Amino acid sequence: MDHRKTLRMTDRAAPLPPPTLRLVVDTGALAANWRALDALSGGARAGAAVKADAYGLGVEACVPALRDAGCRDFFVAHWSEVAAVTRHVPAEQVAVLHGVLSEADCAYARATGAVPVINSLDQARLWTATGAGRCHLMVDTGINRLGIGLAEAGDPAIAALDIDILMSHLASADERTAMNRMQAELLAEAGEAIAHRRRSLANSAGIALGESFAFDVTRPGLALYGGVPRAELAEHIRPVARIEAQLLQIRQIAPGEGVGYNSAFIASTHMRVGTVSIGYADGFLRQRGPGNALRHDGRALPILGKVSMDMVVVDLAAAPDAAAGDWLDVPWSIADAAQQNALSAYELLTTIGPRLRAR
Ligand SMILES: *Cc1c(COP(=O)(O)O)cnc(C)c1O
C-alpha cells in the first residue's frame, strides 16, 4: 500500500460536516437506570446485557457509564462483540451467551479472557478438552433456546466444569404467568445438583417480578436503555436515547397539491410544510408516517404523506417560527414508538440506533 498517497488524500480531505440526524445517548440516565435496576434486584447485583452493540446505542458510550455506575457483569451474544467491551472492562467480567461451538471459539476465549456460557454437553466437553477454566452454564428451564436440560445436570461433563454463574432465562417475564415461578424453581433445583458460585435468572422484566427471581446476579438489557417491558418498572426507568433530525427545507403548498410519493397526502388549504432529514433508511419505517408527528419545542408537527428513504415532510402550522436548520425531536418514548410501529421496543432500539450513529 502506498502510504504517501493515502496521507496526501487524507490531507486534502475536508473534515466530515456535522450530520443532519443524530442519536443522543444520555449516559447519566443509563447509569441511573442501572442503579435503579440494581436496587430493585435486592440482595442480587445487576449486570448488563450489552449485546447488539448495547441494543443499538453503542458499547463505546454505554459500557464505561455502566462500569462507572458499578456494573461488573457484562453479557454479549457473539465472540465478535468481546473486543469492543474489553476496551473498557476486564475480560473476566464479559460473558458470551452463545458459548463455544468450535476450537477457535475456545482459543479466542482463552486468548481474550472472556468467559463462555456453556449451553450443552457438547460445549461442556469441548471446553474441558481444550483446557477447561472458569465458565458459566446455561440451564434451559422452558424457553427451549439454549442450555442443558435439567436431566443432564448429573452428567460428568457438567461435573468437570468450573462454573461461576449458573443461569437460566425466562420465557415470559413480561407476562403474568405461572411459568415464571416454575422456571425459578427449576433453576433452584439445578443449583442443588450443579456446583456453582452464583445464580442468575432475571432479565429486565424478570427484575420486576420481585426479589425471589433475582438470585445473585440479574441481567437487565432493555430497561437499562429506557425500555419498559413491565408497567412496574415505568416509575424507575428514565429515557436514555433521543433522536433529533434537522429541518432541511421549508415550502408553501396550495390546496390540491400533493406531498411525497404517490401524493399520499393532498393539501385542502394553503400550508407551510417542512422537509426533515429522517427516513426509512434510518430505521424510521413507513408505518410511522400516518398519524405520527415530530416535535419542535414540544409542538407536534404531523407527518404528511409517505415516509421516503431519507426524508419525511411535516406540517409546520403549529410552529410558524420554525426555520430550515432547526432540530426536530423524533418522539422516541420507546414504548409509544414501538406501539405505533407494531415493533417491539427491542426491535426498534436495535434497528434504529446503529443507523443513526452511522450518519
Ligand atoms: C438479551 C438477554 C438478556 C437481557 O434481556 P432484556 O429483556 O433485554 O432485559 C438477559 N439474558 C439473556 C440470556 C439474554 O439473551
PDBQT file of the ligand as one rigid body, heavy atoms in Angstrom, charges set to zero:
ROOT
HETATM    1  C1  LIG A 401     -30.791 -10.436  25.959  1.00  0.00    +0.000 C 
HETATM    2  C2  LIG A 401     -30.716 -11.212  27.201  1.00  0.00    +0.000 A 
HETATM    3  C3  LIG A 401     -30.949 -10.597  28.439  1.00  0.00    +0.000 A 
HETATM    4  C4  LIG A 401     -31.486  -9.196  28.574  1.00  0.00    +0.000 C 
HETATM    5  O1  LIG A 401     -32.873  -9.221  28.372  1.00  0.00    +0.000 OA
HETATM    6  P1  LIG A 401     -33.815  -7.916  28.431  1.00  0.00    +0.000 P 
HETATM    7  O2  LIG A 401     -35.173  -8.437  28.209  1.00  0.00    +0.000 OA
HETATM    8  O3  LIG A 401     -33.361  -7.005  27.345  1.00  0.00    +0.000 OA
HETATM    9  O4  LIG A 401     -33.636  -7.305  29.769  1.00  0.00    +0.000 OA
HETATM   10  C5  LIG A 401     -30.726 -11.353  29.572  1.00  0.00    +0.000 A 
HETATM   11  N1  LIG A 401     -30.317 -12.642  29.499  1.00  0.00    +0.000 NA
HETATM   12  C6  LIG A 401     -30.122 -13.271  28.313  1.00  0.00    +0.000 A 
HETATM   13  C7  LIG A 401     -29.701 -14.688  28.302  1.00  0.00    +0.000 C 
HETATM   14  C8  LIG A 401     -30.323 -12.587  27.139  1.00  0.00    +0.000 A 
HETATM   15  O5  LIG A 401     -30.154 -13.210  25.965  1.00  0.00    +0.000 OA
ENDROOT
TORSDOF 0
